[in-house]
Structure formats: C-alpha cells, structure tokens
Amino acid sequence: MAAKTADIIVIGAGMAGASAAAHLTDGRRVVLLEGESHPGYHSTGRSAALFSETYGPPAVHILTRAGRGFYEDRAGGLAEHPILTPRGVLVFAMPGQESLFDDARQDPTVLVLTGAEACALVPVLRPEKIVAAIHEPGAMDIDVHGLHAAYLRLLRRRGGDLVTGARVVRLGHSGGVWTATTPVGEFAAPVVVNAAGAWADQVAALAGLPPVGLVPKRRTALNVAAPSGIDVGAWPLTIDAAETGYFKPEAGKLLVSPADETPVAPADVQAEEIDIAIALDRLTRRTTIAVTHVERKWAGLRSFVADKIPVVGFDSLASGFFWLAGQGGYGIQTTEGLARCAAMLIGAGRLPADIAAAGIAPATLSPARFRAC
C-alpha cells in the first residue's frame, strides 16, 4: 500500500503536537500521528496545569504571555468553557528559606506577605512553619482537556488528519521526503515534527539523529478530601519556596503533590507509594489538614533538557526534521506560544514578531545549542 502523503507529519498528539498541527494546517496538509488509542493519554492527560507568568526561566515567561490572549478568548472561541479561571499562587517560606524570595520581591506582579497574612489567605497553614510569603493573584487554572480538545477541533476544521494507534516504528529520509512507518500504514512528507514528549529522543534515534538530552521526570499527584466545614474553593495553589510540595483546590477536593522530579525512562508511569507517603507527610507537617485516605492517585511525566528551555527548531543534521520538545513543567501554559513559534519557523524561518520583540531569538530555542557541544 502506498504511503499517505502530506506536507507535514507531526508525531505525538499531546498538547504540543495537537497545537502545532492545528497551526500548521493553515494552508498545508498535515497528518498528526498518535501512538496511543486516543490523544493526550500521557503528560497532557495527567497535568494539573497553572498559568503563571512568573514560573520558570525568562524565556518561559515570554512564551507564556504570548498565549494569554488566545486562552482568554476561549481558544479563538473553539473551547466550550473558559480556558483560564482565577486561582492565584501562594509561595511560602519556611524558616531558612527567606533568601529564596530575593529575586521574586522585585517582580511587580507579586505581593510580598508576612507569615500571618499568608495564614489568613490559607488558614490551614501552621503559623510556626511560615515566616514570609509571596502571592501571585493573577495566576490561573488551565482547563487542560478543554484546550487540548479545542486544538484538535481546529485541526479537523482546517482539514488536518489525526491518526491514532500510529506509533512510529521506522523513520526514513530519501529524496527530500520523510517516511514514517506505523502499524496502520506509512505516511510521507518533506517535514516531520517531533512532538513526542518524553519519547522525543527515541523518535530522533529512529531518524538517525543524536539526542538533545531529554530527561523525563515523574511527577506524583493525589486527591484527598477538603477539610470538613471549610470552603477551599478560593484558596490559591500553595507551595513552599523550595518547591518540595504543593496543594490546591480541585473540584471540591484537594490536589496534593510532593513536587517530585524523579528521572525515569519514558513509560506509562504510575504513582509510587513512597511518593504518596512523602506528599502526605509534608502536607500534614505544614498544615492542619488531617488525611484519612487517598481518594485517587496518579503520576505523569515532565521532560526537561539541561537548560530547562523548550527545544523548537529544525535539526541542522537532517533536512526537514523539526524538534518541538522539552517543555518540562511549562508545556501547557506555553502551548500557544510554542505552537506559534513552530508554525512560523517552519513556514517563514523566523519567530512571531511579538515573541522576537520580547527577547527570544531562534537560537534560544534551537536544537543547535546542543549540537555545538
């Protein structure tokens, strides 16, 4: 059977691949290949995402701000419900952690609070554990499912194809065309976008390319009941300054995480009992919350490269091979900015004007920064 041809193949239908494919279908034939039976099964489907313009390195701040208007507009009207809803973030310092706030105190988007003020905002915090805090009231919850569905809706509306059960097992390049072999057939295009998340280095290996050093890291989460008789709905996401544990309201319950970042091989990861125990120990030591049982537990992957900046750009070692990987813990909030970058770099060889003007150059994101090592 002849390969199905397109202008661009996108490998991976999580948030990164779905958003890039949706943008790339504007005037191009795009095929989005997903190895699982449905898109967004791994990192995207397990993310408790937050929109914070102060989280991560400066390049991430720029990429996050670049998508805010799109999210506020319900993904161009394609989402059924608001993408962003108010949440806020409270970062508290325990004794000895005060210096971790030195840079944040200069940020006009955050408020510096005393320990008492932090405890007034989240009354379950133990006063003896909190010496200072910063509050980012503008941080928002992200409807991850709604955003992902909106991108897939846009992809279909523009004539793009989503093919599930299509894990790429071979990736060859001949005559200026990439051919991706999958269990459901072959697909051919002059450009292939590697948006395979934790598996991106493995996809590069199929193409005969060296890795960019992607490290998947397990992040654990669980749901517990909210404290009896307390309305937690307006609480911000609450985390310590060293990022060793956080909790936030979720559908009338509390989502709790030890903020673990355990390097693992890419896989369908599951929560480990030791990480559940650590999360509960930190929660109960820092708050007055009593936990009788865990209602639900899960784990996801956050994949980083060494500098924790996403990898976006053509690989200098192989014509037409484009990286869109390494989003780490910022992948949902930077989705729109990164998708716009990918579409513009592929189509015009440059970044969107607003993102470039804010201080990001193609070299900042390019895989060439690893190839030169």
Secondary structure, 3 states (H helix, E strand, C coil): CCCEECCEEEECCCHHHHHHHHHHCCCCCEEEECCCCCCCCCCHHHCCCEECCCCCCHHHHHHHHCCHHHHHCHHHHCCCCCCEEECCEEEEECCCCHHHHCCHHHCCCCEEEEHHHHHHHCCCECHHHCCEEEEECCCEEECHHHHHHHHHHHHHHCCCEEECCCCCCEEEEECCEEEEEECCEEEEECEEEECCHHHHHHHHHHCCCCCCCCEEEEEEEEEEECCCCCCCCCCCEEEECCCCCEEEEECCEEEEECCCCEECCCCCCCCCHHHHHHHHHHHHHHECCCCCCCCEEEEEEEEECCCCCCEEEECCCCCCEEEEECCHHHCCCCHHHHHHHHHHHHHHCCCCHHHHHCCCCHHHHCCHHHHCC
